[in-house]
Structure formats: structure tokens, C-alpha cells
Amino acid sequence: MAEKTEQKGAAGQGFPGFDPRSVEAYVVKDPQTLAMNLARAAENLGKAASEWLGPRERGEIPNPDTNPLNDLVKTLSAVTEYWMADPKRTLEAQTLLFSSYMGIWTRTLNQFSGVPVEAEAPTKDKRFADEDWIKNPFFALLRQVYLVTASWAEKLVDEAEGLDAHTKHKAAFYVKQITAALSPANFAVTNPEVYRETVATNGANFVAGMKMLAEDIAAGRGELRLRHTDSTKFAIGRNIALTPGKVIAQNEVCEVLQYEANTDTVLKRPLLICPPWINKFYILDLNPEKSFIKWCVDQGHTVFVISWVNPDERHAKKDWASYMREGIDFALETVEKATGEKKVNAIGYCVGGTLLAATLAYHAKTRNSRIASVTFLTTQVDFEHAGDLKVFVDEEQLEAIEKQMESVGYLDGSKMATAFNMLRASELIWPYVVNNYLKGQEPLPFDLLHWNSDSTRMAAANHAFYLRNCYLNNALSKGEMKLGDKVISLKDIKIPVYNLATREDHIAPAKSVFLGSELFGGPVDFVLSGSGHIAGVVNPPAKQKYQFWVGEKPTGSYEDWLAKAEETGGSWWPHWHAWVEGKDATRVPARKPGGSALNAIADAPGTYVLERA
């Protein structure tokens, strides 16, 4: 017995930290219970399949006119053709991959035989955080082979010549999606955590996971609505979107909310916030600790917010001009009625900012000077460097989207949600697939992820105009966009601009926002915040998180500007408030929602925000 123990120890010496006794965690203890649970999991998987097939058999989900896989195959075929066209290139590509495999195999054999090898540094890749990805020889081999293969595939795209920029961009994006999907962390028998969980629970994890899968497909009415959080723990107006206020105006496109003052005096100029309609406005009012809206109220701003309708077939013909007139212009008129003020400070967030910029250019043509200063939060007006979302926009794909929208009058919110999740698939898709469906673990409550899953539809005319004029043709930056009866130019915008980008933004890349700064005709203060599209904006000062950078006039290259910029720890919010007060710090007595001219229609956050997609 002692001799056997000694032999086991010797066999494990090659892999530092590997204890052969840990193999017991992978040995099935109760095969009968495991078999029964696998049968129950298969039954739940059958229910999931029924939830997926049912709506298609009933015609509730029509067959798409185009298969998204067609574009993937077409794009990657162009890369394959380059490498296969020349036998020498083919051999080089194969040799590179096989030599990498041989290096991994040699290292593994050396570890088994006890030959000293250089220790691997701890990985920052969360998919491979479990120690068995390094210590267990089987999983270590899988991880190394996967990473080498993924890197090799990305290199093939990067070094493929003769491809136009858009095709190359799409190829790189598709390869990342494929490699993210094929990670060994995504499969039960090749993920040590899932394997151990299966053994420990005798497969009960699969029973719970397949049950959740069926529920999520049912919730998506035949499409997978991947759950990121326990949404049963949240309700709008109960524990999110709590800042007191009133809906004081409403039309087919939006509601206008005015929030109750929390100070004795307020800034004379009211503040109008134009959020994106791709998501709901309450990202700016998640809870009292995170709420940008509440913070602005506490600083003495009279805050008005546009709450966009969640459109359906009735809104099919509502285009950008409609959203300008019935959204921003309607809100400006409401602000004047409620306060008597003709001048406002305005904020536009993401696509809401893009619409606000276009509206300001239109106002300049029509001599409308209601907006005295404007703040853009992660807003693109130049889409040349618009990031991975451009992958989904070319003539062929746009025609398919437009045809789909034409049949129902809108783009379903799940389509945009999927596109945004694909931008960060290794963070927003596959970890949840593993935790939910393979481990059978319910996600924890998280208000930000609840908001992220509360998707909205897009009116057909509005969305088509946006994709064509911004992403496809970049017409706004070129001074070629026609809005209403005017061809507009951003150079006509002479008012002060506070232009905020976030350093890790995957939707409105910082470089893209920076380059857009030069298109305005007036003074621009460019500010860069730490973190990404959401966390970089929703960053309350009390948290003391992240940082922001300010610098010289935003001209030249983004990289040169950043190299000279001054970094300040914490939130950009106080810096912005000081900027606004620097334009006009005049104060007046606090105002009540609606003033004397308008009656309250409903309490904030209103009714439009409650409509689920």
C-alpha cells in the first residue's frame, strides 16, 4: 500500500501542484442517480425544444429571408480563399499551427516526466480561472490547444491580404465569435468546474439547467432570452427608478418627466436629458445611490427627461424627423411651458446624443436657439471608427433588416440585445450559458443587468434611417444628412459642447467620439472617463471609482491627446456640473413639476417605460 502511494506521488511530480488524489473529484460515485438525472435533464431539454419549435410551427416566427450564417460563411470563405490560393501560404499556415501543437505536446510530456519547465503565470482570462486549468494535465492541455488555435485563427484573418476593410473587420469579428463559442470552458466534459459539479450533484445541475433553458426560450416566445439576473427581484418604481417626479406631457412618441426639486434654489436654466431609445432611460436612475438624475436634482438642476415609447406597429412610419419634432422639440416646448425659460442645458446619451446633435444642426438652419449648451455622453457623430457594430451594417444585411421590419413595423428588441451581447460574448453570453444551463445556477439579482435585459423595440422608419445615414453612409459627419426639409451640418452648431467618451467603450469607441469633436463649429471640451459605455457614465462621486482625463482642445489624434491629458481620480460628474455653472450659474426659487401651466399626468417614472418588449 505504501509502495502504491509513493508511485502516485512520483507520477504527479511533473505537474506542479497536481495532486493525483484530486482525480477523485471527477469520479462518479452514484451512477444510478446520475443516469436518472440525465434522463430528467433530457426530458427538460425536450421541453426546451418544444418551446423553440412551437412558435415556428404555428407561424408566429416566420422563416427569415436570409440566414445570418450565410454572411459568416461568405466572409470567412474570402479568408480561406486567400490562404488556399497559394500552396506555399497554405503550408506556412499549417506549419505554424502544427509547430505550436508540438510545442504544447512537448511541454506536457516534459511535465509528466518531471523535466523542469517554466511555470505559467496566472491567467487573467476569467474562463480559465479554475486552478485545474493549469494543474490538471488533461484540462491544461485542452486550454493550451484552444488558446493557440484561437490565436492562430485570428492571425490568419489579420494577415490575409486583398480583403476590403469591411470584409476584414467582419472576418475578425466572426472568428472571435466562433472561438468564444468553441472554448472548452463552454462544454460539460471539458470544463473542470462543470465536471466536478456534475459528479458532486449526480447530474442535478443539468436538470435545473435544462429547466431554465426551457423557461428562457418560453420567455423569449421561441427565441432564447438569456437571463443575466434574477429579474423577479426588481420592479420599476418599486426599487429602481425612484427619483420623485411627474409626467407632465405625453404624445405618441414620448413622455416628458419633470423631477421634483430637492433644493431651495435651482439653476435658472433647466436641464433636458435625451436618452437613447434603444434602451430605457432609467439607466440614469437605477437607484438613489447610482442615480445621475437624482444627483443632478441634488445639485440644483431642474431636470426634465424624455421617456421614449416602446414602439409597435403603430409607430412604423415614425422616422428621425418624427423623433426630433415629437421628441426633442416637444420636450423643449414642454420645458418652456413648465418653467417659462426659453434657454435650456441639454444632455444626449448614446444614440439620443446623435439625434440631439442632428437636431441642433437643424435648429441652426431654422434659427432655433432654445438649447444654450449641450453635453454628449458616449455619443458618435462620426461613424468611420464606430467599432464592431459596423459588422452588422452593409447593404445586403440592411436590406434584410428593412424587409424584416417592414413586415411588422419594428425591429424586435431581442435582435438589438443579441447584437450588443455579441460585442462582448466572452462576458455577456458564454459565462451565463455555462452558469445557467450547465451548472444549473440561478444568476444573482443585479439592477444594471435587469435594465440591460429590459429591451425595447425600434420603429422601422427610425431605425432604418439611423443605420443608413449613420453607420452605412456616415452622412451626418459629411454634412449630407437630410433631416426634414434641410440638409444639415454639424459646423453650424456654435454653442458650447461638453463631449464625454469612455475609455473602454465597445459601442461608441473613445477614438470615434474624439474625432467627432472636430466636426462642431463651436468650443468643445472633450473629457474621457474610465471604464465603459455604462459604468463610465453612471459613476457617482460617492463611489470614488475610476477616473477621468481632461486635456487640450480635441484636435489631431486621440492617442496624442490622451498622452498629454491630465488624469483625475473619481467621477466626472462634479467636473461637468462646474462646466455647466461656468456657462450660467444664475439661480431662482425651486420649481414644482409642471409649474402653473401643466398638470401632472402620472408619477415618475411614467407609463411608457413599463411596456416590455
Residue, then its C-alpha position, 0 to 999 in steps of 0.5 A: m500500500a505504501e509502495k502504491t502511494e509513493q508511485k502516485g506521488a512520483a507520477g504527479q511530480g511533473f505537474p506542479g501542484f497536481d495532486p493525483r488524489s484530486v482525480e477523485a473529484y471527477v469520479v462518479k460515485d452514484p451512477q444510478t442517480l446520475a443516469m436518472n438525472l440525465a434522463r430528467a435533464a433530457e426530458n427538460l431539454g425536450k421541453a426546451a425544444s418544444e418551446w423553440l419549435g412551437p412558435r415556428e410551427r404555428g407561424e408566429i416566427p416566420n422563416p427569415d429571408t436570409n440566414p445570418l450564417n450565410d454572411l459568416v460563411k461568405t466572409l470567412s470563405a474570402v479568408t480561406e480563399y486567400w490562404m488556399a490560393d497559394p500552396k506555399r501560404t497554405l503550408e506556412a499556415q499549417t506549419l505554424l499551427f502544427s509547430s505550436y501543437m508540438g510545442i504544447w505536446t512537448r511541454t506536457l510530456n516534459q511535465f509528466s516526466g518531471v523535466p523542469v519547465e517554466a511555470e505559467a503565470p496566472t491567467k487573467d482570462k476569467r474562463f480559465a480561472d479554475e486552478d485545474w486549468i493549469k494543474n490538471p494535465f488533461f484540462a491544461l492541455l485542452r486550454q493550451v490547444y484552444l488558446v493557440t488555435a484561437s490565436w492562430a485563427e485570428k492571425l490568419v484573418d489579420e494577415a490575409e491580404g486583398l480583403d476590403a476593410h469591411t470584409k476584414h473587420k467582419a472576418a475578425f469579428y466572426v472568428k472571435q465569435i466562433t472561438a468564444a463559442l468553441s472554448p472548452a470552458n463552454f462544454a460539460v466534459t471539458n470544463p473542470e468546474v462543470y465536471r466536478e459539479t456534475v459528479a458532486t450533484n449526480g447530474a442535478n445541475f443539468v436538470a435545473g439547467m435544462k429547466m431554465l433553458a426551457e423557461d428562457i426560450a418560453a420567455g423569449r416566445g421561441e427565441l432564447r432570452l438569456r437571463h443575466t439576473d434574477s429579474t423577479k427581484f426588481a420592479i420599476g418604481r418599486n426599487i429602481a427608478l425612484t427619483p420623485g417626479k411627474v409626467i407632465a406631457q405625453n404624445e405618441v412618441c414620448e413622455v416628458l418627466q419633470y423631477e421634483a426639486n430637492t433644493d431651495t434654489v435651482l439653476k435658472r436654466p433647466l436641464l433636458i436629458c435625451p436618452p437613447w431609445i434603444n434602451k430605457f432611460y432609467i439607466l440614469d436612475l437605477n437607484p438613489e445611490k447610482s442615480f445621475i438624475k437624482w444627483c443632478v436634482d441634488q445639485g440644483h438642476t431642474v431636470f426634465v427627461i424624455s421617456w421614449v415609447n416602446p414602439d409597435e406597429r403603430h409607430a412604423k412610419k415614425d422616422w428621425a424627423s418624427y423623433m426630433r419634432e415629437g421628441i426633442d422639440f416637444a420636450l423643449e416646448t414642454v420645458e418652456k411651458a413648465t418653467g417659462e425659460k426659453k434657454v435650456n442645458a441639454i444632455g444626449y446619451c448614446v444614440g439620443g446624443t446623435l439625434l440631439a446633435a442632428t437636431l441642433a444642426y437643424h435648429a441652426k438652419t431654422r434659427n432655433s436657439r432654445i438649447a444654450s449648451v449641450t453635453f454628449l455622453t458616449t455619443q458618435v457623430d462620426f461613424e468611420h471608427a464606430g467599432d464592431l457594430k459596423v459588422f452588422v451594417d452593409e447593404e445586403q444585411l440592411e436590406a434584410i433588416e428593412k424587409q424584416m421590419e417592414s413586415v411588422g413595423y419594428l425591429d424586435g428588441s431581442k435582435m438589438a440585445t443579441a447584437f450588443n451581447m455579441l460585442r462582448a460574448s466572452e462576458l455577456i453570453w458564454p459565462y451565463v450559458v455555462n452558469n445557467y444551463l450547465k451548472g444549473q445556477e440561478p444568476l444573482p439579482f443585479d439592477l444594471l443587468h435587469w435594465n440591460s435585459d429590459s429591451t425595447r423595440m425600434a420603429a422601422a422608419n427610425h431605425a432604418f434611417y439611423l443605420r443608413n445615414c449613420y453607420l452605412n453612409n456616415a452622412l451626418s459627419k459629411g454634412e449630407m444628412k437630410l433631416g426634414d426639409k434641410v440638409i444639415s451640418l454639424k459646423d453650424i452648431k456654435i454653442p458650447v459642447y461638453n463631449l464625454a467618451t469612455r475609455e473602454d467603450h465597445i459601442a461608441p469607441a473613445k477614438s470615434v467620439f474624439l474625432g467627432s469633436e472636430l466636426f462642431g463649429g463651436p468650443v468643445d471640451f472633450v473629457l474621457s472617463g474610465s471604464g465603459h459605455i455604462a459604468g463610465v457614465v453612471n459613476p457617482p462621486a460617492k463611489q470614488k471609482y475610476q477616473f477621468w482625463v481632461g486635456e487640450k482642445p480635441t484636435g489631431s489624434y486621440e492617442d496624442w491627446l490622451a498622452k498629454a491629458e491630465e488624469t483625475g481620480g473619481s467621477w466626472w460628474p462634479h467636473w461637468h456640473a462646474w462646466v455647466e455653472g461656468k456657462d450660467a450659474t444664475r439661480v431662482p426659487a425651486r420649481k414644482p413639476g409642471g409649474s402653473a401651466l401643466n398638470a401632472i399626468a402620472d408619477a415618475p417614472g411614467t407609463y411608457v417605460l413599463e411596456r416590455a418588449 
